[in-house]
């Protein structure tokens, strides 16, 4: 976090009170694969190794965490460059993707040429079935696990919760997508059982948030704010449990799939 002197004005006098205020850090972060810069994101410069891995997985650049061979952070004058060494097959596919986009104009979605390409295919997932009490229990805890948000009021959080609603892992970022990518990267590093919990985010549930979860096999997403219609449609396609407007004492179930047995229970 950063600190900056500010003037606070309040009723009834509107007299200026000068004090220091905490600010969420935001900086350009370049993602560089095998020496080639692929994207620059605005992000909070914390847990960037988790961010790089999570982004690489949810964007389909990597299929498995072990395809990331090495990662180095380079602090530069304009921001942070994350240099990654990835498997040659994945790099060849990334090069092909970049060649296919060369010289084409975008339509608001990075790397998208047409409307048909805007909605990527979404894989099927196995949805867990957390109880209403578990969802509420996780929600009540979330504020305690967001120190940057508590200090600044301008940071999103993404939490991994077990089926009892206990929060096990949290990542924060100025961007909601980045916070989720950081969480996904951390989960991949720790080889967490993705069928034994759910994701809780401090934002709305958009198409991208649903797609990121499903792309790495996470079967349940709980959001503090509303879901979009496309997010619900994608959750239905993937078989993902989608919960929104999670507030103390209430939440909405946008989509509850038929519960399937987890791989662990099937093995037993």
N, C-alpha and C positions, 0 to 999 in steps of 0.2 A: 504494500500500500504506500501511497504518497501522502504528504501533508501540504496544505496550502492555506495561507491566511485569507479569511473571507469576512464580509460584512453581513451580519444577520440583522434583519429588520422585523420587528414584531409590533403587533397592536398592544396598547392603544397609541403609543407615542411614535412608533416607527423610527425610533432613535437607533442609529447604527451601533452594533456591538461587534467589535473585531475579535475574532477567535480563530484558532486553527481547525481545519476540517480535514478528515481522512478522505482520500480519493482512491478509487479502484484504478490500478495500473492498466494501461492499454497501449500496446505496441505492435508494429508490423512484425509478423513472423513468417519467414520464407521457408517453405518445405522443398528441400533439394534432394533428388533421388539420383544416386550414382553420378553426381556432378551436374545434373540438369535441374534447374529451378522449375518446379511444377506449379506452385501456387503461393500467393502471399495472403495471409489471413491477419485480421486484427484480433489480438488475443491478449489475455493477461499472462505475463511472463512467469507463471508458476506451473510446475508439473508438466513441462513441455515435452518430456520424453513420453509421458502417458498420452499427451495430445497427439504427438506425431504418430504413435502406433495406432491409437484409436481412429484418427482420421484416415490412415492408410488402409485400415480394415473396413471401415464403413463406406469408404469411397471405392472399394473394390480394387485398390492398387495392390494390396496383399490379400491372399486367401487365408494365411495362417501366420501367427506371430513369429514362428521360427524362420520365416522368409525375410525377416529383418535381421541382417547380420551385424550391423554396427550403426551407432548413432552418435553424433557429436554436435554440441552446441557452440556456435560461433557468435559472440557478441560483437555487433558492428555498430557504427555510428548511427545508422538509420533504424536499427532494430536487431532482431535475432534471426540468424540463419541456422536451420536444423538440417545438417547433412546426414543422409541415411544411405547405407549400402544395402541394397536389396538383391534378392535372387535374380539371376540373369533372365529367367523366363518371365518373371513379373516385370522386369525392366523392358524387355522386348515388347510385351503387351502394352506397357505404358507409352513407349515410343510410337507404336502403331496407332494408339488412341490419339496421340498428339498430332501425328501426320494426317490423320483423317479429318482433324479439325482445322488444319492450316489453311488460312485464307478465307475462312468462313465467318460470316457475321453472326453474332449471338442474338438471342431474343430474351435476355434477362436472366437466363440460367447458364452458369458457366459450363462451357463444353457442350451446349445443346444447340442443335441445328434446326429442329422442327418440333412441332407440338407433340408428335407421336413419341419423340425421344425424351420429353420432359418427365414422364412418369416411368421410372425404371421398374422392371419386374421385381417383385418382392417375394422372398422365399417363405415357405411355411415354417411355423415355429410350434413348439409345444408350450401351451399356456399353463402356468401354475394357477392355483385357486386360493389366493390369500383371503382371509376373512375380512369382514368390514372392520372388526376391531383391530386387526393387524394394520390395515391401511391407515386408520385413525391414529394408531400408536406411532407409526412412522412419521406421519404428518406433524404430530405434536413435537417430536424430537428434532425436526429438520432445522429449526431456527438455531438450536444449540450447536449444530454442526456447520454453520455458515458464518465463521468469524469475519470474513471480508464483507459479506452483506450486512452483518450487524454493525460494522464500523462505518460503512460507506453508503449503504442503501442502493448500490448500483451494480451488484454482482449476482449472477445466476448460480444455482447449485443443482447438481445431479447426484443422487444418492442410490447406493445399492442396499436393499433391505432384505432380511431373511423373511421366511414365511410367518414368523411371529411379529413382524413389524419392527424388529430391531435394526437400526442403521449400522451397517458394518463398514461402509466406505463412502466418502464424499469427495467430490472435486468441484471447485468453483472457477468461474471465468466471467468476464464481462459479456461474453456471448453465450446464449443458451445452447447452441449447437456445439460450441467449443467445450462447454462444461460436460456435455454428454460424451463427446469424443474422449475427453480426458478420463472420464469414469470408465468407458469401454476399454481404453488402453490399460488402465490400472487393473481391471478385471482380467484382461488377457494375460498380463504379466503374472498374476497370482493364480491363474488356472482355476478360477472360481466355478463351481457347479452352477451353470446358468439356468437350471430348472428348479433351483432351490431358493428363489427369491424374485423380487421385482424392482423395477427402476422407479424412483420418485424424482420428478423435476419441478423446479420452482417457476415454471413458465407454462405457456400454453402447449397443447399437444398438436403440433403441425404435422404435415405429411413427412417432412424430413426427420422429425424426431421418431416417428413410428418406423420409418424405413431404416434409420440407423440401428434401432434396437433389433428389428427383425433380421437385418443383414448379418448380425453376429449371434443369432440364436437366442436373443432375450425375448421371452414370451409375454411379458406384462409391463405396461407403462402406466404410471399414475402421475397426473399433472395437476398442479395447483390451479391452473386456469383452464379455459375451455378447450375443446378439440375442434378442429375444422372438419368440414364434411369429407374432404379427401383423406384426412387422417383416419376417420372412421371407416371409409371404404377400404383403405389399405389394411387396416386392422382386421376387417372381415375377410379379406383375401388371404392374409397371412395366418389367420387363426390366433391373433394376438389379443390378450385382455387389455382393454383400453378404458381407463378411468380418468375423469376430469372433474374440474371444480372441487377438488379435494380441499375442503375447509373444515375447521373444527366442528364436529357434529353432523357433517353431511358430505356426500360425494355422489357423483353421477357415474353410472356404468354405461358407457357408450356402446361397448361390445363385449359380451361374455361368451367365448366359444365353448363348445362342448369340451369338457375336460378330458384330456387323453392321459393314459398312464405314462409316467416319466420313464426314460431308459433304465434308470436304476431299479424302479419297481418292476419293470418287465423282466429285468435280469434276475430279480429275486424270485 
